[in-house]
Amino acid sequence: MLIMYRCGMLRRSALVATAMIGSMLLGALPTKAEERVVVATAGGSFERALRTAWFDPFTKATGIKVISVVATDAEQRTRASAMVRAGRVEWDVFNNHEILAASSGNRAVTEDLTEFCKPYADGSKVEAGTCSAAGLRISRNATTMVFNKEAFPGAKPSSWADFWNVEKFPGRRALPSFGDPWRVLAAALLADGVSPANLFPLDIDRAFKKLDTIKKHIDLWWRTGDQSQQGFRNRDYVLGMLFAVRANTLRDEGQPIEVSFNQAFMIGDSLQVIKGSPNREAALKLLKFYMDNPDVQARYSEITGVVPPSNAALALLPPEIKAKLPAASANTVLVAPDADWLNANQAMLVERWNAWVQ
């Protein structure tokens, strides 16, 4: 019995040793790391639209996972810059407005996409300029005036002069304050009688003088798109400046809002690849997937109400969606910013704004 017991122990010891050796060998074998790309966005409905229309179909087609990181617009720029300076880049792509994307500060910390963009330069696949050295413009979005239609059953506000007219259109108001103040300054000048054609260069002193007259009526200085939406849901304001994509989400929820595209500010929404991106090739594949698939662009436009980057995508949109897109008309003037002037004066604008808005 003792001999049998010892034999059994020896066999079990041999099996355990064999298993341990096998595990060690397996652990030493090289395993293929899961491909992924880390994208920073402002989150909320914006990120959900990206994931539904673009990120999830991309993962299904390629097997590459898209990891989302949420940060405000200003935080994305600041953190991307800090990562590059420290030599510890954890993100691959971040969201930026087209104007700031082309600034020298952002170009210093992002990949030059000139070579990547060459197949798209002739405008046959996407609108010319969609892909540039600074990044990929995924859409054109409007910053608009929105209002609670229940608060204004009679005359409707339709211009920035109306926004400033607190006697005719009383009620709580909201404006953005997220480190890129030119839209608010431009709205103040338009409200003060400056024509869109003569808006740039911005008369900063005149803009702040006009802003002084409305400051006490601003109940919400929102810092993120999500905050602007929640402020409307909570009735923190009835008249405000919003991104059209956020306004469309509110409208789709059944919120009682109307959108005025008159004197709306049109600007491209861009994605930039961070210099030293740990998953650079996967990041470029993600951008290419969007550029090469009009159906993805169209789906994103349909969800958000933004203008897609190709005519092929525009043709796929149903008429009721096209009707929601910002467009110039006899009663609507769309305002295009002067990107060169804004980039040259960005630091001064932010400094003046931060001193005033406190």
C-alpha positions in Angstrom: 0.0 0.0 0.0 2.9 2.3 0.9 4.6 1.6 -2.4 1.3 2.3 -4.4 0.8 5.6 -2.5 4.3 6.7 -3.2 3.9 5.8 -6.9 0.7 7.8 -7.0 2.5 10.8 -5.5 5.3 10.6 -8.0 2.8 10.5 -10.9 0.9 13.5 -9.6 4.2 15.4 -9.0 5.2 14.6 -12.5 1.9 15.8 -13.9 2.1 19.1 -11.8 5.6 19.7 -13.0 4.6 19.0 -16.6 1.7 21.4 -16.3 3.9 24.1 -14.8 6.5 23.7 -17.5 3.7 23.9 -20.1 2.4 27.1 -18.6 5.8 28.7 -18.5 6.4 27.8 -22.1 3.0 29.2 -23.1 3.7 32.4 -21.1 7.0 32.8 -22.9 5.4 32.5 -26.4 4.8 35.9 -28.1 1.1 36.7 -28.2 -0.4 39.2 -30.7 -1.5 42.3 -28.9 -5.1 43.3 -29.5 -5.1 46.2 -32.0 -6.8 49.3 -30.8 -7.0 53.1 -31.2 -7.7 55.5 -28.4 -9.8 58.5 -29.3 -10.6 61.5 -27.1 -13.9 63.2 -27.6 -16.2 65.6 -25.7 -18.4 62.5 -24.9 -22.2 62.4 -24.5 -24.4 62.4 -27.6 -21.4 63.3 -29.8 -19.4 60.3 -28.8 -22.5 58.0 -29.1 -23.0 59.2 -32.6 -19.4 58.6 -33.5 -19.6 55.1 -32.1 -22.9 54.1 -33.7 -22.1 55.5 -37.2 -18.3 55.0 -37.3 -16.4 53.3 -34.5 -18.5 50.2 -34.1 -18.7 49.5 -37.9 -15.0 50.1 -38.1 -14.3 47.5 -35.3 -16.7 45.0 -37.0 -14.9 45.4 -40.3 -11.3 45.4 -39.0 -11.3 43.9 -35.6 -9.6 47.0 -34.2 -11.2 48.3 -31.0 -11.9 52.0 -30.5 -11.4 53.1 -26.9 -13.1 56.4 -26.0 -11.7 58.9 -23.6 -13.9 61.8 -22.5 -12.5 65.3 -22.0 -13.6 68.9 -22.7 -12.3 70.6 -25.8 -9.8 72.6 -23.9 -8.7 69.6 -21.8 -8.1 67.6 -25.0 -5.7 70.2 -26.4 -3.9 70.7 -23.1 -3.5 67.0 -22.4 -2.4 66.1 -25.9 0.3 68.8 -25.8 1.4 67.7 -22.3 1.7 64.1 -23.4 3.9 65.0 -26.4 6.1 67.2 -24.2 6.5 64.5 -21.6 7.2 61.8 -24.2 4.4 59.6 -22.8 1.6 59.7 -25.3 -1.4 57.6 -24.3 -4.0 58.8 -26.8 -3.9 58.4 -30.5 -6.6 60.8 -31.8 -8.4 63.8 -30.4 -11.2 66.0 -31.5 -10.6 69.7 -32.4 -12.2 72.5 -34.2 -10.9 73.0 -37.7 -9.5 76.5 -36.9 -7.5 75.5 -33.8 -6.4 72.2 -35.5 -4.5 74.3 -38.0 -2.8 76.6 -35.4 0.9 76.4 -34.9 0.5 75.2 -31.4 -1.6 72.2 -32.4 0.5 71.4 -35.5 3.5 71.1 -33.2 2.0 68.2 -31.3 0.1 66.4 -34.1 1.1 64.2 -37.0 1.5 65.8 -40.5 -1.0 64.0 -42.6 0.1 65.3 -46.0 1.1 61.9 -47.3 -2.0 60.3 -45.9 -4.2 62.9 -47.6 -2.8 62.6 -51.1 -5.5 60.1 -52.4 -8.2 62.6 -51.4 -6.6 65.8 -52.7 -8.5 66.0 -56.0 -11.9 66.3 -54.4 -13.4 63.3 -56.1 -14.1 61.3 -52.9 -14.6 64.1 -50.4 -14.8 67.9 -50.6 -11.4 69.5 -51.2 -9.7 70.4 -48.0 -11.5 67.7 -46.0 -8.1 66.0 -45.4 -5.2 68.3 -44.7 -1.8 68.2 -43.1 -3.5 69.3 -39.8 -6.2 66.6 -39.6 -9.4 65.1 -41.0 -12.5 67.4 -41.1 -15.3 64.9 -40.4 -18.1 67.4 -40.9 -19.2 71.0 -40.9 -21.2 72.0 -37.9 -23.0 75.2 -37.1 -23.0 77.1 -33.8 -26.6 78.4 -33.6 -29.1 80.2 -31.6 -31.8 78.0 -30.0 -34.8 78.9 -28.0 -37.7 77.3 -26.1 -40.7 77.8 -28.4 -43.1 77.6 -25.5 -41.3 80.6 -23.9 -41.9 82.6 -27.1 -45.4 81.7 -28.5 -45.6 85.0 -30.4 -42.6 86.7 -32.1 -39.6 84.4 -32.4 -36.0 85.5 -31.9 -34.0 85.0 -35.1 -30.8 87.0 -34.8 -28.1 87.9 -32.3 -29.7 91.3 -32.0 -32.8 89.5 -30.8 -30.7 87.5 -28.3 -29.5 90.8 -26.8 -33.0 92.3 -26.8 -34.1 91.2 -23.3 -37.1 93.5 -23.3 -38.7 91.9 -26.4 -37.5 88.4 -25.7 -37.2 88.1 -21.9 -35.9 85.0 -20.1 -32.8 83.1 -19.0 -29.9 82.9 -21.4 -26.8 80.7 -22.0 -23.5 81.3 -23.7 -20.4 79.1 -24.0 -17.1 79.6 -22.1 -14.7 76.8 -23.0 -11.5 78.4 -24.0 -12.4 79.4 -27.6 -14.4 82.6 -27.3 -14.5 84.0 -30.8 -18.1 83.0 -31.5 -19.5 84.9 -28.5 -17.4 88.0 -29.5 -18.6 87.7 -33.1 -22.2 87.4 -31.9 -21.9 90.5 -29.8 -20.6 92.4 -32.8 -23.4 91.2 -35.0 -25.9 92.2 -32.3 -24.2 95.6 -32.3 -24.9 96.1 -36.0 -21.7 94.9 -37.7 -22.4 93.1 -40.9 -21.2 89.5 -41.4 -19.1 90.7 -44.4 -17.2 93.2 -42.1 -17.0 91.0 -39.0 -13.2 90.2 -39.3 -10.9 91.2 -37.9 -13.0 91.3 -34.8 -13.3 94.6 -33.0 -12.5 93.2 -29.6 -13.1 96.4 -27.5 -16.5 96.9 -29.2 -17.4 93.3 -28.6 -16.7 93.4 -24.9 -18.6 96.6 -24.6 -21.6 95.0 -26.1 -21.1 91.9 -23.9 -21.2 94.1 -20.8 -24.9 94.8 -21.6 -25.9 91.2 -21.6 -23.6 89.7 -19.0 -26.0 89.9 -16.0 -28.7 88.1 -18.1 -26.5 85.0 -18.7 -27.6 82.3 -16.3 -25.4 79.5 -17.7 -21.8 79.7 -19.1 -21.6 76.2 -20.4 -18.2 74.5 -20.8 -19.3 71.3 -22.6 -21.9 70.3 -25.1 -23.5 68.0 -22.6 -23.8 70.8 -20.1 -25.5 73.0 -22.7 -28.1 70.2 -23.3 -28.7 69.5 -19.7 -29.1 73.2 -19.0 -31.9 73.3 -21.5 -33.6 70.2 -20.1 -33.4 71.7 -16.6 -34.9 75.0 -17.9 -31.8 76.8 -16.7 -32.2 78.9 -19.8 -34.7 79.4 -22.7 -32.5 81.2 -25.2 -28.9 80.2 -25.9 -25.9 79.6 -28.2 -25.5 75.9 -29.0 -23.7 73.6 -31.4 -26.3 72.4 -33.9 -25.5 68.8 -33.3 -26.5 69.2 -29.6 -29.6 71.1 -30.6 -30.7 68.4 -32.9 -30.3 65.8 -30.2 -32.6 67.9 -27.9 -35.1 68.2 -30.7 -35.1 64.5 -31.4 -35.7 63.9 -27.7 -38.9 65.9 -28.0 -37.6 69.0 -26.2 -39.6 72.2 -27.2 -36.8 73.9 -29.1 -36.5 75.8 -32.3 -33.2 76.5 -34.1 -32.3 79.7 -36.0 -29.5 79.2 -38.5 -29.5 82.9 -39.3 -26.1 84.2 -38.5 -24.9 80.8 -37.5 -21.2 80.2 -37.4 -20.0 77.4 -39.7 -16.9 75.5 -38.7 -15.4 72.2 -39.4 -15.1 69.5 -36.7 -11.7 67.7 -37.1 -9.8 64.7 -35.7 -6.1 65.0 -35.3 -3.5 62.2 -34.8 -1.2 63.0 -31.8 2.5 63.0 -32.6 4.0 59.8 -31.1 0.7 58.0 -31.2 1.2 54.5 -29.8 -1.3 53.1 -32.3 -0.5 55.3 -35.3 -1.3 52.8 -38.0 -4.6 51.8 -36.4 -5.5 55.5 -36.1 -4.8 56.1 -39.8 -7.0 53.1 -40.6 -9.8 54.6 -38.6 -9.6 57.9 -40.5 -9.3 56.1 -43.9 -12.4 54.0 -43.1 -14.4 57.2 -42.7 -13.1 58.8 -45.8 -13.7 55.7 -48.0 -17.3 55.0 -46.8 -20.0 57.6 -47.7 -22.6 55.4 -45.9 -20.7 56.0 -42.6 -20.5 59.7 -43.2 -24.2 59.8 -44.1 -25.2 57.8 -41.0 -23.2 60.2 -38.8 -24.8 63.2 -40.5 -28.3 61.6 -40.1 -27.8 61.1 -36.4 -26.2 64.5 -35.6 -27.5 66.9 -38.3 -24.1 68.0 -39.5 -23.0 68.5 -43.1 -21.1 65.5 -44.3 -17.7 65.8 -46.2 -18.8 64.3 -49.5 -21.6 64.7 -52.0 -21.9 60.9 -52.1 -22.9 61.0 -48.4 -25.2 63.9 -48.9 -27.0 62.0 -51.7 -27.7 59.2 -49.3 -29.6 61.4 -46.8 -33.4 61.3 -46.8 -35.1 64.7 -47.6 -36.3 65.2 -44.0 -32.7 65.0 -42.8 -31.4 67.4 -45.5 -34.0 69.9 -44.4 -32.4 70.1 -41.0 -28.9 70.9 -42.3 -27.7 74.5 -42.1 -27.9 76.2 -45.5 -27.9 79.7 -46.7 -31.2 81.1 -48.0 -33.0 84.4 -48.5 -33.7 84.5 -44.7 -30.4 82.9 -43.5 -26.8 84.2 -43.5 -24.2 81.7 -42.5 -21.0 83.2 -41.1 -17.6 81.8 -42.0 -14.7 82.7 -39.7 -11.3 84.0 -40.7 -9.1 81.1 -39.6 -5.8 82.9 -40.1 -6.8 85.9 -38.0 -8.2 83.8 -35.2 -5.1 81.6 -35.0 -2.9 84.6 -34.9 -4.9 86.2 -32.1 -6.1 83.1 -30.2 -3.9 83.7 -27.1 -5.0 87.3 -26.8 -8.6 86.4 -27.2 -8.5 83.8 -24.5 -6.6 86.1 -22.1 -9.1 89.0 -22.6 -12.0 86.5 -22.3 -10.8 84.9 -19.1 -10.3 88.4 -17.5 -13.8 89.5 -18.5 -15.9 86.4 -17.8 -14.9 86.0 -14.1 
